[in-house]
Amino acid sequence: MKQPDTRRLAAYGVLGLPLAMAALPVYIQLPAYYTTRLGMSLSLAGIVLFAARLVDTAQDPLLGWWIDTLARRNLLRRAMWLGAVLLAVAFAALWWPPMPGDLWLAAWLAASLIVVYLAHSLINVAYLAWGARLGDGPILARAAAWREGAGLIGVLLASALPAWLLATPNVTPHMAMTIFASLFAVLLLAALWLLVRIAPPWRATSMGSVATLRMPWRAVRHNQAFRALLAPYFLNGLSVAIPATLAIFFIEDVLGAPNWVAPCLTLYFVAGAVGLPGWVYVARRIGPMHAWRMAMLLAVAAFAWASLLGWGDVLPFLLVCALSGLALGADLALPPVLLAARIPASEGPAVYFGVWTLLGKLCLALAGLTLPVLAWLGYQPGTPASGFAQHALTGIYAGLPCLLKLAAMALLRTVPHASPEPSR
């Protein structure tokens, strides 16, 4: 079969941009928007956000099973178009609550968030599973690089554009987020059109009724090669989520450089984008497993150095951002390739990616628990960290990710290199 060319792989990757572009404002701008701009109480907003995220985390494996069923019946494209329309409408609705009042705002926020999470997860799981059916290992690595590179551009857009619009004179918060939501809707629909019309098609497989109807947890239980990959993926994901959660606090209260938050984060994501093609090349030469372990070692070296930094060490920390960002490129591009190689041809890939994305969301949720732990250890955000509080923040931000990555590297040694057809 003819291998897809670069143009078609790029058409596949573009959808990563709007999907990433939607995720960041929901996690960063939305809480402040509802509490600071709309007057919703902080405690009620926290309860609503937590409950909606629980729903989001639990639904992915079931969505994966449903997506595989739709693909078998040639209904997947229709479902993705429906999901895109729902996502565009619900994402806009988040920023357009109809009336003030805590209860009305809470109900509107909860309903809009649930639809956003449902539609986003539907498209994202289907999109990842689509990528797993494009071809062999080198093709999968190239497709993942296009997808994750576009996703990093989406992250940069989502981090810069809302902040710029909200700071623009004579532009109200409502108007700023309306502009952003409108741009997102256009990019989402255009990217989905490119996926459906130009990207390589989902390679259908002859899935038997047993494989099709198996529930996600049974697929995980029977596929030992896939199950062995889950633990290192989870540990590495947690090692990325923890410093991402604490980066701003570290920069502001340990380094004492609040004005450097944006440049540091931008450098981190740009380095990730720059590193993507390099890791794809390395993976072709030595295999994705060895390339991923090499990237983990680079990240460990970077965070070990970060653990030695203190007040005013901005320039050394910029190098930490660049090195850890380069390692991020491997974290984004290579794990989906390893997963795809462990999905039997007779089974639907979306079931596996549903479990996969659940673990990613669980990492984000657990990383959020570092905040109350730091508060219990005496750290107060917004005040220069010193003494035990500084050691606690530095240890959790930089030291704990090193231990998690080393554990993930050790576990990767036990992961089989190929996926046999699971026993029935």
WOWOZI-V785339 format. One record per residue. SS is DSSP state (helix for helix, strand for strand, loop for the rest). PSI is psi in whole degrees, 0 to 359 (none if undefined). NEAR is the number of other C-alpha atoms within 12 Angstrom. Layout:
SS_PSI_NEAR + SS_PSI_NEAR
This chain:
loop_138_8 + loop_134_9 + loop_142_20 + loop_142_25 + loop_177_18 + helix_322_18 + helix_318_19 + helix_324_26 + helix_323_33 + helix_321_30 + helix_325_31 + helix_317_46 + helix_336_44 + loop_327_39 + helix_338_48 + helix_333_42 + helix_301_38 + helix_329_44 + helix_319_46 + helix_326_34 + helix_329_37 + helix_328_48 + helix_317_33 + helix_313_27 + helix_328_35 + helix_325_36 + helix_332_28 + loop_303_21 + helix_327_28 + helix_312_34 + helix_315_31 + helix_325_22 + helix_315_32 + helix_329_36 + helix_310_23 + helix_315_15 + helix_322_23 + loop_352_28 + loop_16_23 + loop_142_30 + loop_145_23 + helix_318_21 + helix_317_16 + helix_319_24 + helix_319_31 + helix_319_22 + helix_315_19 + helix_315_30 + helix_318_32 + helix_315_25 + helix_318_22 + helix_323_30 + helix_328_31 + helix_316_24 + helix_317_26 + helix_318_34 + helix_321_31 + helix_339_27 + helix_341_33 + helix_314_39 + helix_321_36 + helix_322_34 + helix_320_40 + helix_316_44 + helix_319_35 + helix_320_34 + helix_318_41 + helix_321_46 + helix_318_32 + helix_319_25 + helix_321_34 + helix_330_28 + loop_9_18 + loop_35_18 + loop_5_17 + helix_318_31 + helix_318_28 + helix_318_21 + helix_322_29 + helix_322_35 + helix_318_26 + helix_317_22 + helix_322_35 + helix_317_40 + helix_315_28 + helix_318_29 + helix_316_39 + helix_316_37 + helix_314_28 + helix_324_33 + helix_319_45 + helix_321_34 + helix_330_29 + helix_325_38 + loop_3_38 + loop_56_28 + loop_141_30 + loop_334_16 + loop_155_17 + loop_178_20 + loop_132_19 + helix_314_23 + helix_317_18 + helix_317_20 + helix_319_31 + helix_316_34 + helix_316_25 + helix_316_30 + helix_315_44 + helix_313_33 + helix_315_24 + helix_318_32 + helix_318_43 + helix_318_33 + helix_319_32 + helix_311_36 + helix_317_42 + helix_310_34 + helix_318_34 + helix_316_44 + helix_321_46 + helix_309_44 + helix_318_45 + helix_315_42 + helix_317_42 + helix_321_47 + helix_314_47 + helix_318_43 + helix_322_46 + helix_314_43 + helix_332_46 + helix_348_45 + loop_26_41 + loop_338_37 + loop_209_30 + loop_187_24 + helix_309_33 + helix_321_32 + helix_319_34 + helix_320_39 + helix_319_46 + helix_318_42 + helix_318_48 + helix_323_49 + helix_317_43 + helix_316_37 + helix_311_44 + helix_329_46 + helix_317_41 + helix_324_38 + helix_321_37 + helix_324_42 + helix_320_33 + helix_321_34 + helix_316_34 + helix_318_33 + helix_316_31 + helix_333_33 + helix_331_31 + helix_317_24 + helix_311_28 + helix_319_36 + helix_319_22 + helix_317_19 + helix_318_24 + helix_335_24 + helix_355_16 + loop_131_15 + loop_145_11 + loop_14_11 + loop_116_17 + loop_158_19 + helix_321_28 + helix_316_25 + helix_319_21 + helix_313_27 + helix_336_35 + helix_317_27 + helix_315_24 + helix_316_34 + helix_324_33 + helix_317_24 + helix_318_26 + helix_316_36 + helix_317_31 + helix_314_23 + helix_322_29 + helix_311_37 + helix_321_30 + helix_318_25 + helix_322_33 + helix_323_36 + helix_317_22 + helix_320_24 + helix_315_33 + helix_322_27 + helix_329_16 + loop_324_23 + loop_158_33 + loop_142_32 + loop_159_28 + loop_121_31 + loop_108_24 + loop_148_26 + loop_157_24 + loop_84_18 + loop_127_22 + loop_170_16 + helix_325_15 + helix_314_16 + helix_324_31 + helix_324_30 + helix_355_24 + loop_137_28 + loop_159_28 + helix_317_35 + helix_332_23 + helix_323_26 + helix_319_38 + helix_317_31 + helix_323_20 + helix_337_26 + loop_95_31 + helix_325_27 + helix_319_31 + helix_316_42 + helix_324_32 + helix_335_27 + helix_341_40 + helix_317_34 + helix_309_29 + helix_325_36 + helix_318_42 + helix_313_35 + helix_318_35 + helix_320_44 + helix_321_37 + helix_324_37 + helix_338_41 + helix_322_41 + helix_324_34 + helix_306_38 + helix_331_44 + helix_323_32 + helix_326_30 + helix_0_37 + helix_314_36 + helix_318_27 + helix_320_35 + helix_315_48 + helix_317_44 + helix_316_30 + helix_346_33 + loop_313_41 + loop_339_35 + loop_41_27 + loop_65_28 + helix_330_24 + helix_350_16 + helix_5_26 + helix_306_27 + helix_313_22 + helix_322_26 + helix_314_33 + helix_321_35 + helix_315_25 + helix_321_28 + helix_311_35 + helix_323_36 + helix_318_32 + helix_323_32 + helix_317_38 + helix_319_38 + helix_324_28 + helix_342_34 + helix_304_39 + helix_329_30 + helix_317_29 + helix_327_39 + helix_318_40 + helix_315_24 + helix_319_27 + helix_325_33 + helix_326_24 + helix_319_15 + helix_358_16 + loop_146_24 + helix_329_37 + helix_310_42 + helix_323_27 + helix_319_33 + helix_319_41 + helix_325_35 + helix_319_30 + helix_322_40 + helix_319_44 + helix_321_32 + helix_317_30 + helix_320_42 + helix_316_35 + helix_319_27 + helix_314_35 + helix_331_42 + helix_321_28 + helix_319_27 + helix_328_40 + loop_345_32 + loop_355_23 + loop_159_32 + loop_203_28 + loop_124_25 + loop_359_21 + loop_61_24 + helix_312_26 + helix_314_20 + helix_325_23 + helix_330_38 + helix_322_31 + helix_323_26 + helix_316_36 + helix_319_39 + helix_316_32 + helix_315_35 + helix_329_43 + helix_319_39 + helix_318_35 + helix_326_43 + helix_324_48 + helix_320_47 + helix_321_48 + helix_329_49 + helix_319_44 + helix_324_49 + helix_320_46 + helix_318_46 + helix_330_43 + helix_316_43 + helix_321_44 + helix_313_47 + helix_325_43 + loop_347_38 + loop_12_39 + loop_117_36 + loop_146_32 + loop_338_25 + loop_1_26 + loop_155_42 + loop_134_45 + helix_335_49 + helix_329_47 + helix_314_47 + helix_318_50 + helix_336_48 + helix_315_41 + helix_321_40 + helix_311_44 + helix_331_39 + helix_316_35 + helix_321_31 + helix_318_33 + helix_326_31 + helix_324_28 + helix_315_30 + helix_319_32 + helix_316_27 + helix_326_27 + helix_328_31 + helix_337_24 + helix_347_21 + helix_336_31 + helix_307_26 + helix_329_17 + helix_316_19 + helix_322_28 + helix_319_18 + helix_330_15 + loop_1_20 + loop_3_21 + loop_134_30 + loop_115_25 + loop_143_24 + loop_357_16 + loop_141_20 + loop_125_26 + loop_132_29 + loop_162_22 + helix_223_15 + helix_324_19 + helix_321_26 + helix_317_35 + helix_322_26 + helix_312_30 + helix_315_45 + helix_320_39 + helix_318_30 + helix_323_40 + helix_315_41 + helix_321_41 + helix_313_29 + helix_316_32 + helix_326_38 + helix_314_35 + helix_319_27 + helix_319_34 + helix_321_41 + helix_321_29 + helix_319_27 + helix_319_36 + helix_319_33 + helix_318_23 + helix_330_24 + helix_335_34 + loop_336_19 + loop_357_21 + loop_128_26 + loop_151_21 + loop_349_23 + loop_161_24 + loop_105_26 + loop_158_19 + loop_123_20 + loop_148_23 + loop_149_15 + loop_none_12
